[in-house]
Amino acid sequence: MEQHHHPVQGLSLGTFREVVSFHFKGQAACGPKVYIQAGLHASELPGLLVAHYLREKLLKEEENGSLVGEVLLIPVSNPVGLDQTLLTYQMGRFDLASGENFNRHFPSLVEEVALKVECELTNTAQENVKIVRRVLSDLISKRETVRAVDSLRNTLLQLSCDADITLDLHCDCESVLHLYTHPSSIDDVMPLAALLGAQATLYALEQGNNCFDEVAASFWAKLQLRLPRFPIPVPTISVAIELRGQLDVSHLLAEQDAERILDFLRVRKVLSSPLSIEMPKASHEPTPLDGTEVLVAQKPGVIVYLQSCGVYLKPGDPVVDVVDPISGQTTRYCSGVEGVLFARQNRRYAMPGMDLAYIAGNSPLGRGSLLSA
Ligand SMILES: [Zn+2]
């Protein structure tokens, strides 16, 4: 294993932060390249602990000679957000300097790459992947950033832009394990959903605002549209893994999740060691992200959930009450779709406009923005 340090630029005087990456390589290094990062939303900690176990386990795989490909692991991908403590609360989702969500606005660089590769591309898809990755990596390395948040995004892009498998470890407020992916990755991602015991897999061509896992796949899909006369595949399986809720941090869960991720790498022939369990069946069919019903608070009050995460709902099933103890009124919110209640708030006071619950319906609802702030 090699360890590399990537200083974050654009910081205040007298401060220093860095992204630390761990590189595991098989002797032949002829297999796929896997990129795994945790904590881009820095207050989502289950992934950091999973990364801790992944590191231990990958070291053993490397020592045993069962690593065929290459794995790049970043246990703490957002040291800027991890250090944002405000009035005793850790604020790791938004960059306090700019107000931007750390997991938005990743540059996709489609046009810049298209202009440079147009005269080089061939009739062979695999050859084109190599050419595009070389040009993309070169462009990213030459990008000049000013703000820390952009420096961080650029570093993560640089490290991941040639990965065949990209796993971005997140979590929700309170939730069951679920996945976000690009339509091009669905078939390849469902074995991962099955191994992890995910209860929903949500897919979208564009989730909105260029989040990390979206850009990894949509870059290729957009390049394909921009240069239709050349064969350009989507060579990256890109997925965000929502490792349950923010408080679901335990040795037991993290160790199991790490082992299941390694099992997925065994399925993908990144590791030659045998699966640790018999391959399970996925509990669900993937659903469009646009089919997700979001129950939104219309009035302020105390949130009282009537259903636990993981419950399968039918239209009309009551999900949550918001109680106003001054007027004595209770506003009840019911499911409008059939599907699993996969996430809900971890706070219990609602302001008007707050998302209360997410239900994975299977018919597109025609919503605008598909991700929460
Ligand atoms: Zn997140």
Residues whose N, C-alpha, C, O or C-beta is under 5 A from the ligand:
A	BS01	ZN	H41 E44 H170 C171
